[in-house]
Amino acid sequence: MARVRDKIVVVTGAGGGQGATEAQALASEGATVIATDLEAPDLGDGITGREQDVTSEEGWRELADWLRAEHARVDGLVNNAGIALRARLLELTREDAERVYAVNVLGALFGIQALVPLMPRGGSIVNISSAAGLTGYHGTGYAMSKWALRGLSRSASVTLGPQGIRVNTICPGFIETPMTATAPDAFRTANIAATPLGRTGMPDEVAGLVVFLISDEASFVNGTDIAVDGGMVAHGGGKALMDAVDAAQGNP
């Protein structure tokens, strides 16, 4: 299959984990992928690695100039770059709040501003938010940034829709990556307990959706948030109540 054949796609934060898997999935489906990170990724055939700090507007302009010279257009942008911040409300410093916002939100904004002028009709932007952007997640700075990214997506989908450019958001739950591996074991266990499918997710389960949203198969999908979380967000806390009742009644 070649669902994104001949498309030129930029994936940020592609040095490892989820971003690397997304870049490789797109390349395997026929895209020419430009994978960026603080150090240029080396991900194999069909993928060009470039060094990039997504918080730098100048860096985005340089990437846009290079893309214009090399490919003359960009068909897709996956704003995957992000950092975790688990500080709670009363612990959150201004410095940390600004840092996580700069990467998780402004990085995506600058990318859209820089690359949209190179996008033809049919272009697609995918912003990687989080289940934390759909809930009252305890890590305040991270939650703020992921909610804000959803707002950016919605606004951009309205603005760019008339140009034939789609903007959508993916909200992963607990995905097995180097980033989530730094979380306490109790956090992972609690996520599994809150997930109706009873497990964590894998990067390829997000990457498959990225390929779909970049592809022409999703040509009428615009301005939406899609959770990839095993059903964790959907029950709104109801699973804990159901589990408690079942345990009290001796149900398996």
C-alpha positions in Angstrom: 0.0 0.0 0.0 1.0 3.6 -0.5 -1.6 5.7 1.1 0.5 8.9 1.2 2.5 8.3 -2.0 4.5 11.3 -3.1 3.4 13.5 -0.2 6.0 15.7 1.4 5.5 15.5 5.2 7.4 17.1 8.1 7.3 15.4 11.5 8.7 17.2 14.5 10.1 15.5 17.6 11.0 12.5 15.5 14.2 11.6 17.2 12.7 8.6 19.0 9.5 7.2 20.5 6.2 8.1 19.0 7.6 10.7 16.6 10.1 8.2 15.0 7.3 5.7 14.6 5.1 8.2 12.9 7.8 9.2 10.5 8.6 5.6 9.6 4.9 4.8 9.2 4.5 7.7 6.8 7.6 6.7 4.8 6.5 3.1 4.6 3.3 4.3 3.0 5.1 6.3 0.3 5.7 9.7 1.8 8.9 11.7 1.6 9.4 12.5 5.2 11.5 15.3 6.8 12.0 14.2 10.4 13.3 16.9 12.8 14.5 17.0 16.4 17.1 18.8 18.5 19.6 16.3 16.9 18.9 15.3 13.3 17.2 11.8 13.4 18.6 8.9 11.4 15.5 6.8 10.6 16.3 5.1 7.3 15.2 5.2 3.7 12.7 7.8 2.6 13.4 10.0 5.7 15.6 13.0 5.8 16.7 14.1 9.3 17.2 17.7 10.1 18.2 19.4 13.3 15.6 21.8 14.6 14.5 23.6 17.7 10.7 24.0 17.2 10.6 27.1 19.5 12.8 29.0 17.1 11.0 31.1 14.5 14.2 31.5 12.6 14.7 27.7 12.6 11.2 27.3 11.1 12.0 29.9 8.4 15.2 28.1 7.5 13.3 24.8 7.2 10.6 26.5 5.0 13.3 27.9 2.7 15.0 24.5 2.4 11.7 22.8 1.7 10.9 25.4 -1.0 14.2 24.8 -2.7 14.2 21.0 -2.4 10.5 20.1 -2.9 8.6 23.3 -3.8 5.8 22.4 -1.5 4.7 20.6 1.8 1.7 18.4 1.9 1.7 17.5 5.6 2.9 18.7 9.0 2.8 16.6 12.1 3.5 18.7 15.2 4.6 15.9 17.4 7.4 17.6 19.4 6.5 18.0 23.0 8.0 17.8 26.5 6.4 16.5 29.7 6.0 18.6 32.9 4.4 17.0 35.9 4.6 19.9 38.3 1.3 20.5 40.1 -0.6 23.7 40.4 1.1 25.3 43.5 4.5 24.0 42.4 4.5 25.3 38.9 7.0 28.1 38.2 6.7 30.7 35.6 9.9 29.5 34.0 8.7 25.9 33.7 5.2 27.0 32.5 6.8 29.2 29.7 9.2 26.4 28.7 6.4 23.8 28.3 4.2 26.2 26.5 7.0 27.3 24.1 7.6 23.7 23.0 4.1 22.2 23.1 2.1 25.2 21.7 4.3 27.9 20.2 6.4 25.3 18.4 3.2 24.1 16.6 2.1 27.7 15.9 5.4 28.6 14.4 5.4 25.5 12.3 1.9 26.2 10.9 2.8 29.8 10.2 6.0 28.8 8.4 4.8 25.9 6.3 1.2 26.8 5.3 2.4 29.1 2.6 4.0 26.0 1.0 0.8 23.9 1.3 -1.4 23.2 -1.7 -5.1 22.3 -1.4 -5.4 18.9 0.2 -2.7 19.7 2.8 -3.1 18.3 6.3 -1.8 19.3 9.7 -1.9 17.0 12.6 -1.2 18.3 16.1 -0.4 15.7 18.8 -2.0 16.8 22.0 -2.8 14.3 24.8 -5.5 12.8 26.9 -4.3 15.4 29.4 -5.7 18.0 27.0 -9.2 16.5 27.4 -9.2 16.1 31.2 -8.3 17.8 34.5 -4.8 16.3 34.5 -2.9 17.0 37.7 0.3 18.2 35.9 -1.0 21.8 35.5 1.6 23.2 33.0 1.4 20.2 30.8 -2.4 20.1 30.8 -2.5 23.9 30.0 -0.3 23.4 27.0 -2.2 20.4 25.6 -5.6 22.1 26.0 -4.1 25.2 24.3 -2.8 23.0 21.4 -6.4 21.8 20.8 -7.5 25.5 20.7 -4.9 26.2 18.1 -6.1 23.3 16.1 -9.7 24.4 16.1 -8.8 28.0 15.2 -6.5 26.9 12.4 -9.1 24.4 11.0 -11.5 27.3 10.5 -9.0 29.7 9.1 -7.3 27.2 6.7 -10.4 25.2 5.7 -11.3 27.6 2.8 -7.7 26.9 1.4 -8.4 23.2 1.5 -6.0 22.5 4.3 -7.3 20.3 7.2 -6.2 20.6 10.8 -6.9 17.8 13.3 -5.7 16.8 16.8 -4.7 13.4 18.2 -5.0 13.0 21.9 -3.0 9.9 23.0 -3.4 8.3 26.4 -0.5 6.4 28.0 1.7 5.3 25.1 4.8 3.2 25.8 7.6 5.7 24.9 10.8 7.0 26.5 8.8 10.0 27.8 6.2 7.9 29.6 8.9 5.6 30.8 10.1 8.4 33.1 6.8 8.4 35.0 6.4 6.6 38.3 5.3 2.9 38.1 2.2 3.9 40.0 1.2 6.3 37.3 1.4 3.6 34.6 -0.6 1.1 36.8 -3.3 3.7 37.5 -3.6 4.5 33.7 -4.1 0.8 33.0 -6.7 0.6 35.8 -8.6 3.6 34.3 -8.5 2.2 30.7 -11.4 0.0 29.6 -9.1 -2.0 27.3 -6.9 -2.8 30.3 -3.5 -1.9 28.8 -1.2 0.8 27.6 -0.9 1.9 24.0 2.0 1.5 21.6 3.4 4.1 19.2 2.3 2.4 16.1 -1.3 2.7 17.3 -0.9 6.5 17.1 1.1 6.4 13.9 -1.6 4.6 12.0 -4.0 7.4 12.7 -1.4 9.9 11.7 -1.1 8.2 8.3 -4.8 8.2 7.9 -5.2 12.0 8.7 -2.3 12.9 6.4 -3.8 10.8 3.6 -6.6 11.7 1.2 -8.7 9.1 2.9 -9.4 11.8 5.6 -10.3 14.5 3.0 -13.4 15.5 4.9 -12.0 15.2 8.4 -11.3 18.6 9.8 -11.2 20.4 13.2 -11.7 17.2 15.3 -10.0 15.8 18.4 -9.4 12.0 18.3 -8.5 10.2 21.5 -6.2 7.2 21.2 -6.4 6.1 24.8 -8.2 2.7 25.0 -11.4 4.4 26.2 -9.9 6.1 29.2 -11.3 9.6 28.6 -14.7 8.3 27.4 -16.0 7.0 30.7 -15.3 10.3 32.6 -14.4 8.4 35.8 -17.3 6.0 35.5 -15.1 3.0 35.2 -13.8 3.4 38.8 -17.4 3.4 40.0 -18.3 0.3 38.0 -15.1 -1.5 39.2 -16.0 -0.7 42.8 -19.6 -2.0 42.5 -18.4 -5.2 40.7 -15.8 -5.8 43.4 -18.5 -5.3 46.2 -20.8 -7.8 44.4 -18.1 -10.3 43.7 -18.3 -9.9 39.9 -15.2 -10.7 37.9 
